[in-house]
Amino acid sequence: MKGDLYDYCQKSKRTCFDVFRDFPNIKPPLQFLIDLIPKLQARPFSISSAQSVFPDEIHVTMVVVKYKSIINRVKKGVCSTWLASINTETNKNVKIPIWVKSGTMRLPNDSKKPIILVGPGTGCAIFRAFLEQRHYLRNGGEQVGKSIFFFGCRKEKEDFIYKEEWEAMVKEGTLDFFSVAFSRDQNYKVYVQHKMKQEVTQNLIFDIVYKQEGHFYVSGSAGKMPDSVRAALKEILESGGVDGEKYIRAMELKNRYCTA
């Protein structure tokens, strides 16, 4: 009985609405429903634009969530579906309630410090803002350190967001090195951590992280990615004779290794 209840509720991830569809004769009192159903949670997004470049705008990078559940019912993201449905041409008075709060990631105070960015999928959002800011500083005559970016997505033709922007940044010099891992475009899976461990990039990462004391950023919490990226960096440091775990911990204390 207990196992059946778990399978029906938790394993299948049924919502209250799903239960009512399964048992249409159930008619609980309205007050009971109000007490039962939790308040709609706010949806946080990373800002994907630099304020210096877009002083009157805030950009976000968002996936419109839509999938079939284990019980073959279509599920849609509440916030992403609503935002995607807004037509600003026909509804110019639409108001979107938002708030802005300080994030956990910041560019180095010294713009000459090199940075390494690892952000698959929409994890690239904050790095778009970082690179826009570095482009702005560079065009203003400031000396800017190297910017290295490891991006990842499933398929080049379907998920390579901001492709033209990244390529333009490489061409004009804002991005010194850009590597993309397409995990599903071949018979074997390729992720950002695999790109990090290629010989040419290992040497580049070691030089920036250890010799130049650069900053390392990881954005995106999908599955095991953050842990795998950390393990890859540890391996690269240890290949150069450095205690990888100890060095990364020291980087974290100095805000040189940041995750979000």
Secondary structure, 3 states (H helix, E strand, C coil): CHHHHHHHHHHCCCCHHHHHHHCCCCCCCHHHHHHHCCCCCCCCCCECCCCCCCCCCCCECCCCCEEECCCCCEEECHHHHHHHHCCCCCCCCCCCCCCCCCCCCCCCCCCCCCEEEECCHHHHHHHHHHHHHHHHHHHCCCCCCCEEEEEEECCHHHHCCCHHHHHHHHHHCCCCEEEEEECCCCCCCCCHHHHHCCHHHHHHHHHHHHHCCCEEEECCCCCCHHHHHHHHHHHHHHHCCCCHHHHHHHHHHCCCEEEC
